[in-house]
Amino acid sequence: MSNNTQMKQKVAVLLYAYDTFQDTLVNELRANLPEEVTVDLFFHHNNMETFEDIFNRIQGRYTVYIVAPIENKESELLLRSIPASKLLIIDRLVDLGEDYSYVSQEFEEATYAVFQELYPKIKNIKK
């Protein structure tokens, strides 16, 4: 039996793959969290079977989960099994309601708006 009442804080980061954006995110997390906080990194490669396998292995073992989800119902159900106060959804928006936190990029509307603005200049381009 231990007299240590300090619980070690652990952060699980579940991403698609490792690239510059993710490298910056993970480095900033590690640099700005207290030294005693562990950051574990996992990659699902946009494969639902891999996502589910990793998710099932890490669920309940971390203080906080930072997840770049796969956009489908199965992923959504898994994410809902984590309390909203312990989950941060990043990169792709999977709307779980206002109780959940998100940091995501929106490309669809912004891209469409830019093409609408440029349409007069590009409408006659053949190639």
Stockholm file with secondary structure:
# STOCKHOLM 1.0

chainA/1-127         MSNNTQMKQKVAVLLYAYDTFQDTLVNELRANLPEEVTVDLFFHHNNMETFEDIFNRIQGRYTVYIVAPIENKESELLLRSIPASKLLIIDRLVDLGEDYSYVSQEFEEATYAVFQELYPKIKNIKK
#=GR chainA/1-127 SS CCCCCCCCCEEEEEESSCCHHHHHHHHHHHHHSCTTCEEEEEECTTCHHHHHHHHHHHTTSCSEEEECCCSSHHHHHHHHTSCGGGEEEEESCCCCCTTSEEEECCCHHHHHHHHHHHHHHHTTCCC
#=GC SS_cons         CCCCCCCCCEEEEEESSCCHHHHHHHHHHHHHSCTTCEEEEEECTTCHHHHHHHHHHHTTSCSEEEECCCSSHHHHHHHHTSCGGGEEEEESCCCCCTTSEEEECCCHHHHHHHHHHHHHHHTTCCC
//
